[in-house]
Amino acid sequence: MAFSAPEKKEDDLGDHDHDEKEVVEPPGDGSNTSTEKESSPSSPKHFKKSISCSSSSSVATDDTRCKDQIMLDVLEKKKNDNDSPAAERSQWVLNAPEPPGLWQELMDSVKETVSSCGNKYSSLMNQPLTKRVVSVHQQIFPILVWGRDYKVTKFKRDLMAGLTIASLCIPQSIGYATLAKLEPQFGLYTSVVPPLIYAVMGTSRDIAIGPVAVVSLLLPSMLQKLVDPVVDPISYTKLALTATFFTGIFQAAFGLFRLGFLVDFLSHAAIVGFMAGAAIVIGLQQLKGLLGISHFTNKTNIISVLKAVWREVHHPWSPYNFILGCLFLSFILIARFVGRKSRKLFWLPAIAPLVSVILSTVFVFLAGADKHGVKIVKYVKGGLNPSSVHELQLNSPLVGEVAKIGLIVAVVALTEAIAVGRSFAAMKAYHLDGNREMIAMGFMNVVGSFTSCYVATGSFSRTAVNYSAGCETLVSNMVMAITVLVSLEFFTRLLYYTPTAILASIILSALPGLINLNEIYHIWKVDKSDFLACVGAFLGVLFASVEIGLMVAVTISFAKIIIISIRPGTETLGKLPGTETFCDVEQYPMAIQFPGIMIIRVKSALLCFANANFVRERIVRWIPAEEMEGAGKRDIRLIILDMSNLTNIDTSGIASLEDLHKNLISQGIELAISNPRWQVIHKLKLANFVNKIGGRVFLTVGEAVDASFTTKIATTC
């Protein structure tokens, strides 16, 4: 839609030759023709090139010359009245102080961090010694803050919640330990020390700490490439404890150095796909226990697992394992369904796994089913957590590989825990300190590696039960840990006849919560590139391995960032009628595009070596397309480059602008820029680019348009 300078009727020319009140507005800022209205300020610079007006140059009659002369007189008077504000605004852009350099920005960042710590330190030093000690301990141990207001009524709820999640935790911990290729007692150990450490250092009120399915799968999928857990279980266990130690070190370092952004490398979409793929792999792994298979593959991909199942089912096997597992899996799922239907029965799905363990163990013992092919857990070592400091393989030649595994597990465990913690914190409207959470989880895993625990983190299923049971504080974790400890001390002998099929059914019952079909559909509907990362993680885990699935997800996420950076896209701007706003004409078809002017904005914060040539070529290609639009009615004579989005530019970006300017000049087109940011205009001045374009720098797009129309009418007349 073309917007040209308004014309007066010939009948009214004689009446207004000397009327200084009526003003013809140029179609820039304040484009509507009105009486006694000031126009928007024009630029202090005139364009050197003449921009012809096709409507006025075709027939040069005396009346037309007179009309144009009147418009010229009016605009000249407006220009004389309003040049000072426009000139002043242009000088604001051109004469801005020198921005801070890279070194100065780094020093400022360090000073800010140091001063923040210094302010905290000075405020502590101004307090008495006793208060200083208390303040430091309160920062490290939040329990000292919320523990002062702890009441008996809260303890009753925490006691109920703790016992409830303990009934779920005990069978799950045994099952997850077997999933991690460790002996059953290691899962119980992991449900004692880490929850106690987190209870005094964590900031979440609801999260339940312990072993989880995804980490229990991730750890062996990488460790068994170094040591076979079947051939050498002792060395494998030592490496698992060493990996736990490194996991805790990395998690604590993330919190201490405020490196939590590293966790964000795993996007939400990638985590959703990873969890779904891991859930299917974990489910397939449980076919070993559900079918009572003795020899099974150590690989985690779906093809290897299905091959192993197909190979083993052709050998003699007992169907009693499958029947027993399916019966109690149905019982657990029915209990969960009933619990969801009635909030008063929230405890039913929580205790269903423990009831299943008790009933199945009694049945196997009384019926002697272990003599008829039913696989049982057998001996589970009891007692307090033994020290494992001497088990850490810090001098092993494999320590480098184990450290890498610890880093990957640290990121995945933190991502899951913080996601769970933030979800339930939002429900209760309190703040979760991410850095302190990382420190707490890092410390609990370091201490856990010293006390025969493998990697612990926040469990979604147990946290949901904890929340439903009405927990008030982290005392519920303490109750759970003490309950598990009592079980380790007195009841492990009763687990001898527990069938492995029951443990498999308990793990299978927890897997549906890891597959969020609604969220996958939501990702597909909102962002297709995020959905690609989700699918990549899912397929990578399913058909390759857990670590390859993570690598695929991170690679797709980085590829998305790179593609957006190197192909940022550009948009043509037009003015919305009745406003002073310039917007994308594709998003707002009613936006006005002015004759002879093309306004372009780059959709990127950085014009650099990666995207500069792409942007330049795209602008050059757009010009012929725009001129052909509307049967050649748009004869482009000016390009206004809106730089409001650009926060920085490098030498490649400046070189591309210089090439663009030369290309435009050869076609008789001029270049102007508007609203350049601090760093951008400073570098353009240093590169002498401002002088090369004749100083055509404007504060706003509207002023650039006003200046172009003022010059257009002046050169035409």
C-alpha positions in Angstrom: 0.0 0.0 0.0 1.7 3.2 -1.1 1.6 6.3 1.0 2.4 9.6 -0.8 2.5 13.2 0.2 -1.0 14.7 0.4 -2.1 17.4 -2.1 -4.3 20.4 -1.7 -7.2 21.1 -4.0 -6.6 23.7 -6.7 -9.7 25.7 -5.6 -8.2 26.3 -2.2 -4.7 27.3 -3.3 -5.4 31.0 -3.6 -7.0 31.1 -0.1 -4.0 29.6 1.6 -1.0 31.0 -0.2 0.0 33.0 2.9 -1.8 31.1 5.6 0.8 30.1 8.1 -1.5 28.1 10.3 -2.5 25.3 8.0 0.3 22.7 7.6 0.6 19.8 5.2 2.1 16.9 7.1 4.7 14.7 5.6 3.9 11.0 6.0 6.3 10.2 8.7 5.7 10.6 12.4 2.4 12.4 12.6 1.5 11.6 9.0 -2.2 12.7 9.0 -3.0 16.1 7.3 -4.3 18.5 10.0 -4.7 22.1 10.9 -2.5 23.9 13.4 -0.6 20.7 14.1 3.2 20.4 14.3 4.9 17.8 12.2 7.4 15.4 13.5 11.0 16.7 13.5 12.9 16.1 10.3 16.5 15.0 10.1 19.4 17.5 10.3 20.9 15.9 7.3 19.7 16.2 3.7 20.0 13.2 1.4 22.4 13.9 -1.5 20.4 11.8 -4.0 17.2 13.0 -5.6 14.2 10.8 -4.9 11.7 11.4 -7.6 8.0 11.6 -7.1 6.3 9.7 -9.9 2.9 11.3 -9.3 4.2 14.9 -9.7 6.8 14.5 -12.4 4.7 13.2 -15.2 2.9 16.5 -16.1 4.6 19.8 -15.2 1.8 22.4 -15.4 1.8 25.9 -13.9 -0.8 24.9 -11.3 1.2 21.9 -10.3 4.4 24.0 -9.9 2.4 26.4 -7.8 1.0 23.7 -5.7 4.4 22.1 -5.2 5.9 25.5 -4.3 3.3 26.0 -1.6 4.1 22.6 -0.1 7.8 23.4 -0.3 7.3 26.7 1.5 5.3 25.1 4.2 7.8 22.2 4.7 10.7 24.6 4.7 9.1 26.6 7.4 8.4 23.4 9.4 12.0 22.3 8.8 13.4 25.6 10.1 11.1 25.4 13.2 11.8 21.7 14.0 15.3 21.0 12.9 16.8 21.8 16.3 15.1 19.0 18.2 15.8 16.4 15.4 19.4 17.6 15.2 19.8 17.3 18.9 18.3 13.8 19.0 20.6 12.8 16.2 23.6 14.1 18.2 22.5 12.0 21.1 23.1 9.0 19.0 26.3 10.1 17.3 28.0 11.7 20.4 27.2 9.0 23.0 30.1 8.4 25.4 32.4 5.5 24.7 30.9 2.2 25.9 32.9 -0.1 28.2 35.3 -2.5 26.5 35.5 -6.3 26.9 38.1 -6.0 29.7 36.1 -3.4 31.6 32.9 -5.6 31.4 34.8 -8.6 32.7 36.3 -6.5 35.6 32.9 -5.0 36.4 31.4 -8.5 36.5 34.2 -9.7 38.9 33.8 -6.5 41.0 30.0 -7.0 41.2 30.5 -10.6 42.4 33.2 -9.6 44.8 31.3 -6.6 46.1 28.2 -8.7 46.6 30.2 -11.2 48.7 32.0 -8.2 50.4 28.7 -6.6 51.3 27.5 -9.9 52.9 30.9 -10.2 54.6 30.9 -6.6 55.9 27.3 -7.0 57.1 28.3 -10.1 59.0 31.4 -8.4 60.5 29.3 -5.6 61.9 27.4 -8.2 64.0 28.5 -9.7 67.2 30.4 -13.0 67.0 27.5 -15.1 68.1 25.2 -13.7 65.4 27.9 -14.1 62.8 28.2 -17.7 63.6 24.4 -18.2 63.6 24.0 -16.3 60.3 26.7 -18.4 58.5 25.1 -21.7 59.8 21.7 -20.5 58.7 22.9 -20.0 55.2 24.4 -23.5 55.1 21.6 -25.2 57.0 18.2 -23.8 56.3 16.7 -26.2 58.9 18.0 -23.7 61.5 15.6 -21.1 60.0 12.4 -23.0 59.5 13.1 -25.3 62.5 12.5 -22.4 65.0 8.8 -22.3 64.0 8.3 -26.1 63.9 5.2 -27.3 65.8 3.8 -30.6 67.0 0.9 -30.3 64.5 3.4 -30.1 61.6 5.3 -33.2 63.0 2.1 -35.2 62.9 1.7 -34.5 59.2 5.3 -35.1 58.5 5.3 -38.4 60.4 2.3 -39.6 58.4 3.9 -38.5 55.1 7.3 -40.0 56.1 5.8 -43.4 56.9 3.8 -43.3 53.7 6.7 -42.6 51.4 8.9 -45.1 53.3 6.4 -47.9 52.4 6.9 -46.9 48.8 10.6 -46.3 49.1 11.7 -49.6 50.5 10.5 -51.8 47.6 11.4 -49.2 45.0 14.9 -48.8 46.4 15.5 -52.6 46.2 14.2 -52.6 42.6 16.2 -49.6 41.5 19.4 -51.1 43.0 18.9 -54.2 40.8 18.3 -51.9 37.8 21.6 -50.2 38.6 23.3 -53.7 38.6 24.0 -53.4 42.3 23.1 -55.6 45.3 19.7 -54.8 46.8 21.0 -53.3 50.0 22.7 -50.4 48.1 19.3 -49.1 47.2 18.3 -49.1 50.9 21.6 -47.5 51.9 20.9 -44.7 49.4 17.5 -44.1 51.0 19.1 -43.4 54.5 22.1 -41.0 54.4 21.2 -38.7 51.4 17.7 -37.9 52.7 19.1 -37.0 56.1 21.8 -34.7 54.6 19.3 -33.0 52.3 16.8 -32.5 55.2 19.2 -30.2 56.9 20.7 -28.4 53.8 17.8 -28.4 51.2 15.4 -25.6 50.5 12.5 -27.6 49.2 9.7 -28.6 51.6 8.3 -31.4 49.6 11.0 -33.2 47.6 11.7 -36.9 48.5 15.3 -37.9 48.1 16.5 -41.4 47.1 17.4 -43.6 44.1 15.4 -43.0 40.9 14.7 -45.0 37.8 16.4 -42.8 35.2 19.7 -42.4 37.1 19.6 -46.1 38.0 19.5 -46.9 34.3 22.0 -44.2 33.2 24.7 -45.2 35.6 25.1 -48.9 34.5 24.6 -48.1 30.8 27.9 -46.2 30.9 29.8 -48.0 33.7 29.3 -51.5 32.2 31.4 -50.4 29.2 34.4 -50.2 31.7 33.6 -53.2 33.9 31.2 -56.0 33.4 28.9 -56.1 36.5 28.4 -59.9 36.0 32.0 -60.9 35.6 33.5 -58.5 38.2 30.7 -57.2 40.5 33.1 -55.9 43.2 35.1 -53.7 40.8 31.8 -52.5 39.2 30.5 -51.5 42.7 33.6 -49.6 43.4 33.3 -47.6 40.2 29.7 -46.9 40.9 30.6 -45.4 44.3 33.5 -43.4 42.6 31.1 -42.1 40.0 28.7 -41.0 42.8 31.6 -39.1 44.4 32.4 -37.2 41.2 28.6 -36.6 40.7 28.5 -34.9 44.1 31.7 -32.9 43.4 30.3 -31.5 40.2 26.9 -30.8 41.7 28.4 -28.9 44.6 30.7 -27.0 42.2 27.7 -25.9 40.0 26.1 -24.4 43.1 29.3 -22.8 44.6 30.3 -21.1 41.3 26.8 -20.4 40.2 27.1 -22.6 37.1 23.5 -23.7 37.2 23.0 -22.6 33.6 24.9 -25.7 32.5 21.9 -27.7 33.6 19.8 -25.8 31.1 21.8 -27.3 28.2 19.2 -30.1 28.6 16.1 -28.3 27.4 12.6 -29.1 28.7 11.7 -30.8 25.4 14.9 -32.9 25.5 14.2 -34.0 29.0 10.6 -35.0 28.2 11.8 -37.2 25.2 14.7 -38.6 27.3 12.4 -39.6 30.1 9.9 -41.3 27.7 12.6 -43.2 26.0 14.2 -44.2 29.3 10.9 -45.4 30.6 10.4 -47.8 27.7 14.0 -49.1 28.0 13.6 -49.6 31.8 10.3 -51.4 31.1 12.0 -53.7 28.7 14.8 -54.3 31.1 12.2 -55.6 33.7 11.3 -58.4 31.3 14.3 -60.2 32.8 12.7 -60.3 36.3 9.1 -60.6 35.0 9.9 -63.7 32.9 12.6 -65.1 35.3 15.3 -65.0 32.6 18.7 -65.9 33.9 21.0 -64.7 31.1 20.1 -61.2 29.8 21.9 -58.6 27.7 23.8 -55.7 29.3 22.8 -53.4 26.4 20.0 -51.0 26.9 18.7 -50.4 23.3 15.4 -51.9 22.3 16.7 -54.1 19.6 19.3 -55.9 21.8 16.7 -56.3 24.6 14.1 -57.8 22.3 16.7 -60.1 20.8 17.6 -61.3 24.3 14.0 -61.9 25.2 13.3 -63.8 22.0 16.4 -65.9 22.4 15.5 -66.8 26.1 11.8 -67.6 25.6 12.8 -70.5 23.4 14.6 -72.1 26.3 12.8 -73.7 29.2 11.4 -71.0 31.6 8.8 -71.0 34.4 5.6 -69.1 33.7 5.0 -68.7 37.4 7.2 -65.6 37.5 5.2 -63.9 34.8 1.8 -64.8 36.4 2.9 -63.6 39.8 4.4 -60.4 38.5 1.3 -59.6 36.4 -1.1 -60.2 39.3 0.6 -57.9 41.6 1.3 -55.3 38.9 -2.5 -55.3 38.3 -3.1 -54.9 42.0 -0.7 -51.9 42.2 -2.3 -50.2 39.2 -5.8 -50.7 40.5 -4.8 -49.2 43.9 -3.3 -46.2 42.1 -6.5 -45.8 40.1 -8.6 -45.9 43.3 -6.3 -43.5 45.0 -6.7 -41.0 42.2 -10.5 -41.2 42.3 -10.6 -40.6 46.1 -8.2 -38.1 47.7 -9.0 -39.7 51.1 -7.4 -42.9 49.9 -4.1 -41.3 48.8 -2.3 -43.8 51.1 -3.5 -46.8 49.1 -1.3 -46.5 46.1 1.6 -45.6 48.4 1.4 -48.8 50.5 0.4 -51.0 47.6 4.1 -51.9 46.6 5.0 -52.8 50.2 1.8 -54.9 50.6 2.7 -56.6 47.3 6.2 -57.4 48.6 4.8 -58.8 51.9 2.0 -60.9 50.3 4.2 -62.3 47.6 7.0 -63.1 50.0 4.6 -64.9 52.3 3.1 -66.8 49.4 6.5 -68.0 48.0 7.6 -69.0 51.5 4.5 -71.0 52.3 4.0 -72.5 48.9 7.7 -73.3 48.3 7.4 -71.6 44.9 11.2 -71.0 44.7 11.5 -74.7 44.2 9.2 -74.5 41.1 11.1 -71.9 39.1 10.2 -68.7 40.9 13.2 -66.4 41.1 13.8 -64.9 44.5 16.0 -62.1 45.9 17.7 -64.3 48.5 20.2 -62.8 50.9 20.0 -59.0 51.5 22.7 -57.6 53.7 21.4 -55.7 56.7 22.8 -53.3 59.2 23.8 -49.7 59.2 25.5 -48.1 56.1 29.1 -49.4 56.1 31.9 -47.0 55.3 33.1 -47.0 51.7 35.8 -44.4 51.7 38.4 -47.1 51.0 36.3 -48.3 48.1 36.7 -45.1 46.0 39.0 -45.7 43.0 40.6 -42.3 42.8 43.9 -43.7 41.7 42.5 -46.1 39.1 43.5 -45.7 35.4 39.8 -45.4 34.7 39.3 -42.4 36.9 39.1 -40.0 34.0 36.3 -42.0 32.3 34.5 -42.3 35.7 34.7 -38.5 36.2 33.1 -38.0 32.7 30.3 -40.4 33.8 29.9 -38.4 37.0 29.5 -35.2 35.1 26.8 -36.5 32.9 24.9 -38.1 35.8 25.3 -34.9 37.8 23.6 -32.9 35.1 20.7 -35.4 34.6 20.1 -35.8 38.3 20.1 -32.1 39.0 17.8 -31.5 36.1 15.3 -34.0 37.4 15.5 -32.9 41.0 15.2 -29.1 40.3 12.3 -29.7 37.9 10.5 -31.7 40.6 11.3 -29.3 43.3 10.2 -26.2 41.4 7.0 -27.9 40.3 5.9 -28.5 43.9 7.3 -25.2 45.2 5.0 -23.4 42.7 2.0 -25.3 44.1 2.8 -24.1 47.6 4.0 -20.6 46.5 7.5 -20.6 48.0 10.9 -19.9 46.5 13.4 -22.7 45.7 17.0 -21.5 45.7 18.6 -23.3 42.7 22.3 -22.8 43.8 21.7 -23.9 47.3 19.8 -27.0 46.0 22.8 -27.9 43.9 25.2 -27.5 46.9 22.9 -29.6 49.1 22.6 -32.4 46.5 26.3 -32.3 45.8 27.2 -32.6 49.5 24.7 -35.4 50.1 26.1 -37.4 47.2 29.7 -36.9 48.3 28.8 -38.1 51.8 26.7 -40.8 50.3 29.7 -42.1 48.3 31.5 -42.4 51.7 28.6 -44.5 53.1 27.9 -47.1 50.4 25.3 -45.1 48.6 25.0 -44.6 44.9 23.6 -41.4 43.2 20.5 -40.1 44.9 18.2 -37.3 43.7 14.7 -36.1 43.9 12.0 -38.6 42.9 8.9 -37.5 41.2 6.7 -40.4 42.2 7.8 -40.3 45.9 7.6 -36.5 46.0 4.0 -36.7 44.7 3.1 -39.2 47.4 4.8 -37.0 50.0 2.8 -33.9 48.8 -0.4 -35.9 48.8 0.2 -37.2 52.3 0.3 -33.6 53.5 4.0 -33.1 54.3 4.9 -29.8 55.9 8.7 -29.8 56.0 11.7 -32.0 55.2 11.2 -33.9 58.5 9.2 -36.3 56.3 12.5 -37.3 54.7 14.0 -37.8 58.1 11.1 -40.1 59.1 11.5 -42.0 55.8 15.3 -42.4 56.3 14.8 -43.6 59.9 12.1 -46.1 58.8 14.4 -47.5 56.1 17.3 -47.7 58.6 15.1 -49.7 61.0 14.1 -52.0 58.2 17.8 -52.5 57.3 18.6 -53.4 60.9 15.7 -55.8 61.7 13.8 -56.8 58.6 16.2 -57.6 55.7 16.1 -61.3 56.6 12.4 -61.4 55.8 13.2 -60.3 52.2 15.0 -63.6 51.4 11.9 -65.1 49.7 10.8 -61.9 47.9 10.3 -62.8 44.2 12.2 -60.7 41.7 9.0 -60.5 39.5 7.5 -58.3 42.3 10.4 -55.9 42.1 10.0 -55.8 38.3 6.3 -55.1 38.7 6.9 -52.3 41.2 9.4 -50.6 38.8 6.9 -51.1 35.9 4.2 -49.5 37.9 6.3 -46.3 38.3 7.1 -46.0 34.6 3.8 -44.4 33.2 4.6 -41.3 35.2 7.7 -40.8 33.1 5.9 -40.8 29.8 4.0 -37.5 29.5 2.0 -37.8 26.3 0.1 -34.5 26.9 3.4 -32.6 27.3 4.7 -34.2 24.1 1.6 -33.1 22.2 1.9 -29.6 23.7 5.6 -29.4 22.5 4.5 -30.5 19.0 1.8 -27.9 18.9 3.9 -25.0 20.2 7.4 -25.5 18.7 8.3 -28.0 16.0 12.0 -27.6 16.5 11.6 -28.4 20.2 9.6 -31.4 19.2 12.5 -32.5 17.0 14.8 -32.4 20.1 12.2 -34.4 22.0 11.9 -37.0 19.4 15.7 -37.1 18.9 16.3 -37.8 22.6 13.5 -40.4 22.6 14.8 -42.3 19.5 18.4 -42.0 20.6 17.7 -43.6 24.0 15.4 -46.2 22.5 17.6 -47.4 19.6 21.1 -46.6 20.7 21.9 -45.9 24.3 21.0 -43.5 27.1 24.1 -41.4 26.7 23.7 -41.2 22.9 20.1 -40.1 23.4 21.3 -37.3 25.7 24.0 -36.4 23.1 21.4 -36.3 20.3 19.1 -34.0 22.4 21.9 -31.6 23.2 23.2 -31.6 19.6 19.7 -30.8 18.2 19.3 -28.0 20.8 22.7 -26.5 19.9 21.9 -26.9 16.2 18.7 -24.9 16.7 20.6 -22.1 18.4 23.2 -22.1 15.6 20.7 -22.1 12.8 18.8 -19.2 14.4 22.1 -17.3 14.8 23.4 -17.8 11.2 20.0 -17.4 9.6 18.3 -14.8 11.7 15.9 -13.6 9.1 14.8 -10.0 8.2 11.5 -8.3 8.2 10.1 -5.4 6.2 8.5 -2.7 8.3 5.5 -0.5 7.7 3.6 2.1 9.8 0.4 1.1 11.5 -2.4 3.6 10.6 -3.2 6.0 13.4 0.0 5.2 15.4 3.7 6.0 15.4 4.6 2.3 15.4 6.5 0.5 12.7 5.8 -3.2 12.5 6.4 -6.3 10.3 4.1 -6.0 7.3 3.6 -9.8 7.2 2.3 -9.8 10.7 0.3 -6.6 10.2 -0.9 -6.5 6.6 -2.6 -3.1 7.2 0.8 -1.5 7.9 1.6 1.3 5.4 4.7 1.0 3.2 5.9 4.3 1.8 6.8 4.9 -1.9 10.5 4.8 -2.6 11.4 3.6 0.9 12.1 0.1 2.2 12.5 -0.3 6.0 14.3 -3.4 7.1 14.9 -4.9 10.6 17.3 -7.7 11.3 15.8 -10.3 13.7 19.0 -11.0 15.6 20.8 -9.5 18.6 24.2 -9.9 16.9 25.4 -9.1 13.4 28.6 -11.2 13.2 30.7 -13.4 11.0 28.1 -16.2 11.2 25.2 -14.3 9.8 26.4 -11.0 8.2 26.7 -12.3 4.6 23.3 -14.0 4.9 21.6 -10.8 6.0 23.4 -8.7 3.3 22.4 -11.1 0.5 18.9 -11.3 1.7 18.5 -7.5 1.7 20.0 -7.3 -1.8 17.6 -10.0 -3.1 14.6 -8.3 -1.6 15.1 -5.1 -3.5 14.2 -6.4 -7.0 11.3 -8.3 -5.5 9.9 -5.2 -3.8 10.3 -3.1 -7.0 8.4 -5.7 -9.0 5.6 -5.8 -6.5 2.6 -3.9 -7.5 3.5 -3.6 -11.2 6.6 -1.6 -10.5 4.9 1.0 -8.4 7.6 0.8 -5.7 10.8 2.3 -7.1 13.1 1.9 -4.1 15.5 4.8 -3.6 16.1 4.5 0.1 16.8 1.6 2.5 16.3 2.4 6.2 18.0 -0.3 8.4 16.3 -0.5 11.8 19.1 -1.6 14.2 16.9 -1.6 17.4 17.3 -5.3 17.8 21.1 -5.4 17.3 23.0 -5.2 20.6 26.5 -5.7 19.1 28.3 -6.1 15.8 31.8 -7.3 14.8 34.2 -6.5 12.0 32.5 -9.0 9.7 29.2 -7.4 10.3 30.6 -3.9 9.5 32.2 -5.2 6.4 28.9 -6.7 5.2 27.2 -3.3 5.8 29.9 -1.6 3.8 29.4 -4.1 0.9 25.7 -3.5 1.2 26.2 0.2 1.0 28.4 0.0 -2.1 25.9 -2.4 -3.8 23.0 0.0 -3.1 24.9 3.1 -4.3 25.6 1.3 -7.6 21.8 0.9 -8.0 21.1 4.5 -7.1 19.8 3.6 -3.6 20.8 5.3 -0.4 21.2 3.7 3.0 20.2 5.1 6.4 20.2 3.5 9.9 18.0 4.2 12.8 18.1 3.5 16.6 21.6 1.9 16.8 22.5 0.6 20.2 25.5 1.8 22.2 28.1 -0.8 21.1 26.9 -0.8 17.5 27.1 3.0 16.9 30.5 3.2 18.6 32.0 0.6 16.3 30.4 2.1 13.2 31.9 5.4 14.1 35.4 3.8 14.6 35.1 2.1 11.3 34.1 5.4 9.6 30.9 3.8 8.4 28.8 6.8 9.6 30.7 9.1 7.3 30.5 6.7 4.4 26.6 6.9 4.5 26.7 10.6 4.8 25.8 10.8 8.5 22.3 9.4 7.9 21.8 8.2 11.4 18.4 8.7 13.1 17.0 8.1 16.5 13.8 6.5 15.2 12.5 5.1 12.0 9.8 7.8 11.9 12.4 10.5 11.8 14.2 8.8 8.9 10.9 8.6 7.0 10.1 12.3 7.7 13.6 13.3 6.5 13.2 11.3 3.3 9.9 12.9 2.4 11.1 16.4 3.2 14.1 15.9 0.9 11.9 14.3 -1.7 9.5 17.3 -2.0 12.4 19.8 -1.9 14.3 18.1 -4.8 11.1 17.6 -6.8 10.2 21.3 -6.7 
